[in-house]
Amino acid sequence: MKIELAIFKHSMPLGGAETLILQHLDHIDRSKFSVHFITQTKKGRLLASAKEKSDYYYCLRRRSVLDLISILRLRKYLVEKSIDIVHSHDWISTLYLLIASRGLNVKIFNTTHAQDQSWRNYVNLKILKKCDVNVICVSKSQRIDLFARGILWQNMSVVHNCYDTTTFKKSIKPVYFENKGTFKVVMVGNYYWQKDQKTLIEATNIINKEGYKIELHLVGSSNTIRSKQLRLLAKNLSMDSFIHFHDDIIVNSDFLSQFHLFVFSSKSETFGIVTIEAMASGLPVLVSDIPPNMEIIRFGSNGLYFETGNQYKCAEKMLSIIKNPQLQKTFENKSYERAEDFSPEIVVRQLENQYLSQLDYDYSMNANVNVG
């Protein structure tokens, strides 16, 4: 007898939360769990991959924000499939789930992937405060933050994000020697104000003015107001020939292997999975000194961090790496070693343990039974 587990997400666009879900779908132990994947709509670039990796797929065909028919469909599915656990990954899915599962013996888990002051997170926080939900925090700092906002400590546990070990592998990169060629920097992150690409652009400009050949490559979503603002900033600084924008591309080790340094300048984050992906690819990393980033980086061992929002401190740390080929090589090796702590083989086992800890009965006797 297996545990019937459902993973629930509004849709599956290209993003960090969605990439994490794919890893969960791929690595959850099928000797213990049957894995259902439920979405509210059929939208999203990664939906096909999610359907392929799940044992069962169901779409609610939601037509409006609060679609009562979709809620009834969800309840019917939970009953007919005897779902034991549902893990939701956005506020609207958690809300639907709480309504649909009322009176049912279903354990509810939630992972909150954004840590900003948006109305969505405000609503999500209200839901988590008032309802019996097991909150999976993706970093220790997120747990502390949510506790400060009123979520009970005992209702939360920490399971870090993980990366795709088949997509991100250590690759051989040339070491940069000062004044020989162009030093290439990359950042991956959607063009939101929280990611603060502005500070990185300004830091790159400072280094360029000091006479170093440097390129900055930014990867994010296209057609956003912030994207246009960043392009205009690069142009106004006369840096548009040194700053390259890569819109809506899938990032892997082959792409990252072109660069000498990964910088993540975010002002607000739950857990920077893109930093782990860069480390797994063997890149030295430089991050802003927000707590989630500092959980990943062991300063001076596998990377550095700089004062958040300070372009001068960012440029200073970048230059310390540019000028030191031996430090680059050390960071490459240590970054890769640190990334292994966040492999799906480790992280998904931790997540499974959280699921099992909330069940009223013990499935361990049947864990190795093949029920077809």
N, C-alpha and C positions, 0 to 999 in steps of 0.2 A: 504494500500500500504506500503510494507516494503522496507527498505534500503537494496540494494544488496551489501553485504560486502564480499570481498575475502581476505583471508590470504594466503600469497605466500612465500614459502620456497624452497630452492634448494632440500633438502632431510631432513629426520627426524632421525638422529642418537640419541643416548642417550646423552643428554647434557642439560645445563641450559636454553638455548634459546628455545630448543624444548619442554622442560617441561613447560616453560612459555606459549608457543603457545597452549599447551593442556589446560591450565587453561583458556585462552581466549576463545577457542572453547567451553569449557564446560559452561562458565558463561555469555557469551554475551546474552543480552536480546532478545529472539526470538519473542517477541511481536513487536519489532522495526526493527530487522535485520534478513535477511536470510543470512546464513553464508556458503560461499564457501571456500574450501581449495584446493589450487593448489600447486603442486610440479613439479620440473623439471625432477626428476627421481623417481623411486619407491623404492629407497634405504632407509634404516634406521629402527632401532629397534622399534621406536615409531610411525611408519607410520600407523600401524593397529589401534592404539588408536586414532590417529588424524582423520582417515577416519570415525571411529565410532562416534566421537563427532561432526563432521561437518554435515551440511545439504546436501551438494553436494561436491563431490570430482572429481578433474580432474588432470591428469598427462600429461605433455607436451612431455614426452618420448624423452628427450634431448639426442643427440648422441655425441655432441662435445661441446667445450666451447662456441663458438658462432654459434649456430645452427639456421639458418634462418627459417627453417621449423617450429621449435619449437616456434619461435617468431611469425610467422604467425598463428600458432595454438592458441597462447595466445591471439592475437588480435581478432581472430574469436570468442573465448570464451567470451571475454569482451563485444563484440557487441551482440552476441546471447543471453547472460544472462543479458544484460542491467546492467552491474556492475557499481555501483556508487563510491565505495571506494575500493582501494587495499592497503593492509598493507604488505610490504615486510620486510623480516628479514635477508637478507644477500645482499652483494653488487651485485652479479651476477643476483639475482632476480630483484633488483632495476633497473639494466641496461636493462634487458629484458623488464621490464615493461615500462620504459621510451620510448623505441623504439616502442613497440607494441601499446601503448596508444596514440601515436602522433595523434593529431586532434580529439581525443575523449574527452568527458566531464567526465573524471575519476579523482577523487581526490587520490593522491598518498601519502602514509605514509611510513616511514622507521624507523626501530629500528636497531641501531648498537650495537651489543652485545659484541664486543671485543674492547679493548682500548690499542692496542700495535702499534708497528711501522712496521707491516708486509705490504707487497705490496698490499694485499687485502684491508686493511684499507686505504692505500694511494689512491687506485683507488676509493674506496667508498667515501672518502673525496672530491676527484675531482668531482665526480658525484653530491654530495649534494651541492657543491658550485655553480655549473653551472645550476642546474635544479630546477624546482618548485616542491619541495618535502617538506612535513610536517615531520619534524624530531621529533620522540618521544625519549627523553632521559630517561634512566632508573635511573638517579640520578642527583641531582643538580650539583655535581662536573663534571659530563660528559657534561652537558650543558655549563658550564663555559669553559671547555677544548675545546669543539667544536667551541665555540665563538672565543676563542683565535686562533683557526686554520682557521678562516675565514667564518664560517657559521653564517648567520644573526640571531640575537637573536630572532627576531619576527617569524622566521620560525621554532623555537623549542619550545617544551613544555616538562614538566617533568611528567612522569607516572612511578612510581616505579615498580619493579618486584613484583610478588606475589607468594605464595607457595600453595601447594595442602593441603587443610585442612583435607582431608580424609586420606592422607598418613602420615602427620606429626601432631601428637597430643601429648599433655603433658603426660608423663608416669612417674611412680614412680621409682626413682633411689636411691640406698643406698648412704648416705653421706659418704665421705671418711674422716677417722680420721688418723692423721699423724702416720706413722710407723705401721699401721694396714692394712695389705693386700697390693695390688698393685694398684697404681693410674693409671687409663687408660685414655689415650688421643687419640682423633680422629681428622683427617683432611680429608675433601672431596674436591677433585679438580684434574683435569687431570694433568698428569705429564708433565707440560710445565715449562720452566725456570721462567715464570712470577709468577707462584704459589709459588715458592721458598720453597719447602719442605726441601731443604738443610738446611736452617736456623733452622727449627723446629727439624730436626734430630740432629743437633749439640747442640741445646738447651737441648734436651732430654738426650744427652750424658753427658752434664754438670751436670744435676740433678742426673743422675745415679751415677756419680763419687762422688757426695756428700752423697751417701749412701741410697738414696730413691729408693724403688721398683717402677719402672715406665715402662709402655708399651706405645708405639706409634703405632697407626693403621692408615695407609694411604690408601685412596680409590681413585682409578684413572683408567685411560685407560691402557691396557696392550700393550706389544710389541712396546714400543717407546724407542728411544735412551735415553731419560731422565729417564725413568723407570729403565733401566739397570744401569745408572750412580748412581742413588739413592740407588739401591741395593748394588752396589759396595762400596759406601760411608758407608753404614751401616756395611758392612762386615769389611772394613778397620778400623772402629772405635770399632770393636768387639761388635757391638750392634745388629747383625743380629738376635739374639735370643730374643731381646726386641722390635724389630721393625717389624711389620707385614704389608704386602702388600695385599690389597684386590682389585683384578682387575675386572673391568667391571661388578660390582654388582649393583643392584638397592637398593638404600638407603631409609630406612623408619624409623619410630619411634621405631619399634621393634629392629632394628639394633643399632640405636643411644643410646637406653636405657642402653646398656652395659657399657657406658663410663661416666667418671666423668667430662670431660672438652672437649670442641670443640675449636680447634685453627685454625685460618685462616691466613697464613703468606704471602699472595700474595703481590707482588710488583706492580702489575698493574691490575686494575679491573674497570668495569663499575658499577657493583652492585653485591655484593656477596649473591646471593640467597641461597647458601648452608648455609650461616650463619643464615639467617632467618629460614631455615628449622630446624637447630639445636636448635635455640631459641624456636621455636614452639613446639619442643619436650622436652623443659624444661632443656636444658643443659646450664651451665655457658659458656660464650664465651670469648676468648682472640683473638684479631685481630691485624694485622699490622696497623700502623697509616697513611695509605693512605686515602685521603678525602672520597671516597665512603664508606669505612668501618666505618669512623667516623660519617657518616650520620646515620648509623644504631645504633651504640653503644653510649649510654649515660654513659660516663666514671664514674665508681664507683657505678652506679645504676644497670645496667643490664649487665655489663661486663667491660673488661679492654682492652687497646691497648698498644702496645710496639713499639719501634723504628724499622722501617722496615729494614730488613736485618741484625739486630743485635742479634745474638744468645744469648749473655749475658743478654741483656735486656729482651729477650723473656723468658729465664730461670728464671730470677728474678721475672717476673710477674706470671709465672706458679707456682713458689714456694710460692708466696704470697697467691695463691688460695689453694694450697695443704695444707698449714699450718693453714688454717682458715675454719673449717667446717661451721661456721655461715655465712661466706661470700659466700660459695658455695650455701647454701640454699637460701640466699637472691637473688643471681644472677639467680638461677633457676626460682624463681617466677617472678622476674622483666623481665627476658628474654621472658617468655611466654606472659606477658602482652604487651611488646613492639612488638612482632611478630604479634599480632592481628591487628596492624596498616597496615600490608601488606597482609591482607586476600584478596582473589579474589573478594569477595563481595564488598569490598571498591575500590580496584584498577581497576577492570574492569568497574565499573561505571564511574570512572575518564577517562578511555580510551574512552568509548562511548561518553562522553561529548566532547572530542577532535574531534572525528569523526563528530558529529553533528554540531560543530562550523564551520566546513569547507564547509558545504553544502550550495548551493545557494538558496535552498528552504526548507521550514519547514515541517518536517514529524510529528511534535508533535501532530498534529490534528488526525493522524492515529495511534498513538503509541499504543493505546489499542484496535485497530481493529483486529479481528482474521480473516485473509484472507486464512487460511488453508494452 
